[in-house]
Amino acid sequence: MSPRSVSPVESAHAAVVPADAIIVLENVTWADYQRLLEIRGERAVPRLTYVKGVLELMTPSRPHESIKSMIGRLVEAWCFEHDVAISPYGSWTHESKDAERGIEPDECYVLGDVDDPDRCDLAIEVVWSTGGVSKLDAYRPLGVQEVWFWRNGRIEVYGLRDTGYVQLPGSDVLPGIDLDQLVRFIDIKPMTRAVREYRAMLRASRA
């Protein structure tokens, strides 16, 4: 396995907060990847992304973890307010030996009343540090319907089509959610205040 360098943080906050710890290894077999998953066990980190012989090991920074959790809580708040059935699955490992892909989202969700899903409908990724494996390349053959990327204070939406992922102006899986509006609440602390104020704003907008 040969390591590959990773670029420094690309963020407006880069000078004052830590970067994610990312190591990229090349010439990694599927068996190597499975063994590392086994060694890590039930621990939350490092998160592993595998694409055809290239393996990214990422330990997210505290800001990374805060942002992904805040997005998740706000998405859940929006679903409560709009009576959308949704279940969180955290960093559930999605993998396919045939496609030589494996990935663990920052957050992921299944829509509807599904007891035993085989994949999530929505994956959320926070781009805090750059230079690792292409996440869309990992998700595509796994059939994840929609992927959101938070990057520099904005959320970009990518929907799966026959030819691959395409960037969308808004979410297909959560139609009507205003992501520009949602991200304005991410930096509000504590989380309970952010969710309370977000839900109050959603209710006021329907009045």
C-alpha positions as CSV (number, residue, x, y, z in Angstrom):
1,M,0.0,0.0,0.0
2,S,1.5,3.4,-1.0
3,P,0.3,6.6,0.7
4,R,-0.8,9.7,-1.3
5,S,-0.7,13.2,0.0
6,V,-3.8,15.2,0.8
7,S,-4.3,18.9,0.2
8,P,-4.7,21.2,3.2
9,V,-8.1,22.5,4.3
10,E,-10.1,24.6,1.8
11,S,-12.3,26.6,4.1
12,A,-12.8,30.2,5.2
13,H,-12.1,28.9,8.7
14,A,-8.8,27.1,7.8
15,A,-6.5,29.4,9.7
16,V,-8.3,28.9,13.1
17,V,-9.6,25.4,13.1
18,P,-8.0,21.9,12.7
19,A,-8.2,20.0,9.4
20,D,-9.6,16.5,9.1
21,A,-6.9,13.8,9.3
22,I,-6.9,12.0,5.9
23,I,-4.7,9.3,4.6
24,V,-5.1,7.9,1.1
25,L,-3.6,4.5,0.3
26,E,-3.2,3.0,-3.2
27,N,-3.0,-0.6,-4.4
28,V,-5.4,-1.8,-1.6
29,T,-7.2,-5.0,-2.3
30,W,-10.8,-5.7,-1.4
31,A,-9.5,-8.2,1.2
32,D,-7.3,-5.4,2.7
33,Y,-10.4,-3.1,2.9
34,Q,-12.5,-5.8,4.6
35,R,-9.7,-6.5,7.1
36,L,-9.4,-2.9,8.0
37,L,-13.2,-2.7,8.6
38,E,-12.9,-5.8,10.8
39,I,-10.0,-4.3,12.8
40,R,-11.8,-1.0,13.3
41,G,-14.9,-2.8,14.5
42,E,-17.7,-0.7,15.9
43,R,-15.6,2.4,16.4
44,A,-16.9,5.5,14.6
45,V,-13.5,6.4,13.2
46,P,-11.6,6.3,10.9
47,R,-14.3,6.5,8.2
48,L,-13.3,4.4,5.2
49,T,-14.0,5.0,1.6
50,Y,-12.9,2.5,-1.0
51,V,-12.9,2.9,-4.8
52,K,-11.2,0.2,-6.9
53,G,-8.0,-0.2,-5.1
54,V,-7.8,3.3,-3.5
55,L,-8.6,3.6,0.2
56,E,-9.3,6.8,2.1
57,L,-9.1,6.8,5.9
58,M,-10.5,9.9,7.4
59,T,-10.8,11.0,11.0
60,P,-13.1,14.1,11.0
61,S,-12.2,17.2,12.9
62,R,-14.4,18.6,15.6
63,P,-15.9,21.3,13.3
64,H,-16.6,18.6,10.7
65,E,-18.5,16.5,13.2
66,S,-20.4,19.5,14.5
67,I,-21.5,20.6,11.0
68,K,-22.7,17.1,9.9
69,S,-24.6,16.7,13.2
70,M,-26.3,20.1,12.9
71,I,-27.3,19.4,9.3
72,G,-28.8,16.1,10.4
73,R,-30.8,17.6,13.3
74,L,-32.1,20.4,11.1
75,V,-33.1,17.9,8.3
76,E,-34.9,15.9,10.9
77,A,-36.7,19.0,12.3
78,W,-37.8,19.9,8.7
79,C,-39.2,16.4,8.3
80,F,-41.1,16.6,11.6
81,E,-42.7,19.9,10.5
82,H,-43.7,18.5,7.1
83,D,-44.8,15.1,8.4
84,V,-42.1,13.2,6.3
85,A,-41.3,9.7,7.3
86,I,-37.6,9.4,7.7
87,S,-35.1,7.2,9.6
88,P,-31.5,8.1,10.4
89,Y,-28.7,5.6,9.8
90,G,-25.6,7.7,10.7
91,S,-22.4,6.4,9.0
92,W,-23.9,3.1,7.8
93,T,-21.3,1.3,5.7
94,H,-22.5,0.8,2.1
95,E,-20.4,-1.6,0.1
96,S,-20.3,-3.8,-3.0
97,K,-17.6,-6.3,-3.8
98,D,-18.6,-6.6,-7.4
99,A,-18.4,-2.8,-7.9
100,E,-15.3,-2.5,-5.7
101,R,-16.8,0.3,-3.7
102,G,-17.4,1.0,-0.1
103,I,-18.3,4.3,1.7
104,E,-19.5,5.6,5.1
105,P,-21.5,8.8,4.9
106,D,-21.3,11.5,7.5
107,E,-25.1,11.1,7.9
108,C,-27.6,9.1,5.9
109,Y,-31.3,8.6,5.8
110,V,-34.0,6.2,4.5
111,L,-37.3,7.7,3.5
112,G,-40.6,6.0,4.2
113,D,-41.5,3.1,6.4
114,V,-38.8,0.6,5.6
115,D,-37.9,-2.1,8.1
116,D,-34.7,-3.5,6.4
117,P,-33.3,-1.2,3.8
118,D,-30.5,-2.2,1.6
119,R,-29.2,1.3,1.0
120,C,-30.0,4.9,2.1
121,D,-32.0,7.3,0.0
122,L,-30.0,10.4,1.1
123,A,-26.4,10.7,2.1
124,I,-24.8,13.8,3.5
125,E,-21.1,14.6,3.3
126,V,-19.2,17.5,4.8
127,V,-16.3,18.7,2.7
128,W,-13.9,20.3,5.3
129,S,-10.6,19.0,4.0
130,T,-10.0,18.0,0.4
131,G,-7.8,15.7,-1.6
132,G,-9.3,12.3,-0.9
133,V,-11.3,9.8,-2.9
134,S,-14.2,11.0,-5.1
135,K,-17.3,10.3,-3.0
136,L,-19.7,10.5,-6.0
137,D,-17.6,7.8,-7.7
138,A,-18.0,5.6,-4.6
139,Y,-21.8,6.2,-4.3
140,R,-22.8,5.8,-7.9
141,P,-22.7,2.0,-8.3
142,L,-24.2,1.6,-4.8
143,G,-27.5,3.2,-5.9
144,V,-27.8,6.0,-3.4
145,Q,-30.5,8.2,-4.8
146,E,-29.2,11.6,-3.6
147,V,-26.0,13.0,-2.1
148,W,-25.6,16.4,-0.4
149,F,-22.2,18.1,0.0
150,W,-21.8,20.9,2.5
151,R,-18.9,23.0,1.3
152,N,-17.9,26.5,2.5
153,G,-21.3,27.3,4.0
154,R,-23.5,25.9,1.2
155,I,-25.1,22.6,0.4
156,E,-24.8,21.2,-3.1
157,V,-27.3,18.5,-4.2
158,Y,-26.5,15.6,-6.6
159,G,-29.2,13.3,-7.8
160,L,-28.5,9.8,-9.4
161,R,-29.5,9.5,-13.0
162,D,-28.8,6.7,-15.6
163,T,-25.5,8.3,-16.6
164,G,-24.4,9.1,-13.1
165,Y,-24.9,12.0,-10.6
166,V,-26.0,15.4,-11.8
167,Q,-26.1,18.6,-9.8
168,L,-29.7,19.6,-8.9
169,P,-31.1,23.0,-8.0
170,G,-32.9,21.4,-5.0
171,S,-33.6,18.1,-3.4
172,D,-35.7,15.4,-5.1
173,V,-36.0,13.2,-2.1
174,L,-37.1,16.1,0.2
175,P,-39.0,18.3,-2.2
176,G,-39.5,21.8,-0.9
177,I,-36.7,22.0,1.6
178,D,-34.9,25.3,1.3
179,L,-31.2,24.4,1.9
180,D,-30.0,28.0,1.7
181,Q,-32.4,28.7,4.6
182,L,-31.3,25.6,6.5
183,V,-27.6,26.4,6.5
184,R,-28.2,29.7,8.2
185,F,-29.0,27.8,11.4
186,I,-25.9,25.5,11.4
187,D,-23.7,27.9,13.4
188,I,-26.4,28.7,16.1
189,K,-25.5,27.2,19.4
190,P,-26.6,25.2,21.3
191,M,-28.2,22.8,18.9
192,T,-31.5,22.9,20.8
193,R,-31.8,26.6,20.2
194,A,-31.0,26.2,16.5
195,V,-33.6,23.5,16.0
196,R,-36.2,25.4,18.1
197,E,-35.7,28.6,16.0
198,Y,-35.6,26.7,12.7
199,R,-38.9,25.0,13.5
200,A,-40.5,28.3,14.6
201,M,-39.4,29.9,11.3
202,L,-40.9,26.9,9.3
203,R,-44.2,27.2,11.2
204,A,-44.3,31.0,10.7
205,S,-43.7,30.6,6.9
206,R,-46.8,28.4,6.7
207,A,-49.0,30.7,8.7
